[in-house]
Amino acid sequence: MMKKIALIVPALMLVMAGCSKHDDAAKAGSQVVAKVNGSEITVHQLNFALSKLGKLDQSQVKAASEKVLQQMVDLELLKQKSVDEKLDRDPNVLQVLEATKQQVLAQAYMQKVAAKQAAPSADDIKKFYDTHPELFSERNVYVIQEFAIKDGNEHASDIEAGISAAKTADDLAKWLKDNNYVFSANASRKAAEQLPLELLKKLNTLKAGDTLVVKSPQALVLLFLAKVDRQPVDLEKAKPVIQQFLVNSNQQTVIKNEVSALRKDAKVEFYGDFSKLTLDSGAATAPAVPVAPAEAKPESAVASPVSETTEQPTHHNQAIEKGLSGL
């Protein structure tokens, strides 16, 4: 399967501190840093490869440059051998190359569209802060005992009624065992921003000792609130991440609208087994924009200003995690 190709804008090729020596060489007319069987590797190609490493200290540049150049030589040798073997004409290789080209060009256009968005105003940031108290002014950190019950969805009503009198996590476990339910248990400490927003809204109405029943495709999940700690985040700390979230969200919206408009104006025909399929203008989605570092989710947007750390169990229960993230 082809891995996702992230587009790196050409401007990154020359911005890295420490590449000045390579650039000076280029200005002097010597842009070639190596030749492999006569094929040139240029300073611009090297700078582009180095830019993928992020910003380096001046002391790291020389060693990093040499290491990257060695890797580029190996890649060029492998590429030359691939061409000798006529693999560049292989249908599967050509398909991957075309798919990569399609994705890079599509992402370049998405970046262009997204870049037109104005930065969110101070009023926009304040409004988001005020309308999401569960993430900020009323932010909680939850100590949760999680129980994932296999085939529990089929008996959700019976289970919910049976555990209604449970006051502790041990009470829940005992009732499930006594009634022959197969389940797995897990404990976690989760801050508000680490939970899906819809789930958070439900948890925010509960108190320590309450149990929330969550249905997921994999299992019925019981979330017992062992402890709830109020740890609010003020507006000043929240501003940077709210701004980033709004930027990401606005970008996704404008891209989705752009794709919908392109669908509306396009002539799209389906053939074969798909001949009866019609283009649904409402089915357009907003692909991820590479320039946005954070997901367009409020719960992830507030992670940065919070010092809270999550205690992850050694053996994490996948069914429970899917039950939480699936909301």
Salt bridges, closest charged atoms under 4 A:
GLU66 OE2 - LYS62 NZ 2.48
GLU76 OE2 - LYS79 NZ 3.43
ASP130 OD2 - LYS126 NZ 2.62
ASP178 OD2 - LYS174 NZ 2.82
GLU193 OE1 - ARG139 NE 2.93
GLU198 OE2 - LYS201 NZ 3.92
ASP210 OD1 - LYS207 NZ 3.59
ASP229 OD2 - ARG189 NH2 3.67
ASP229 OD2 - LYS227 NZ 3.94
GLU236 OE2 - LYS239 NZ 3.01
GLU295 OE1 - LYS297 NZ 3.47
GLU308 OE2 - ARG189 NE 2.83
GLU321 OE1 - HIS316 NE2 3.01
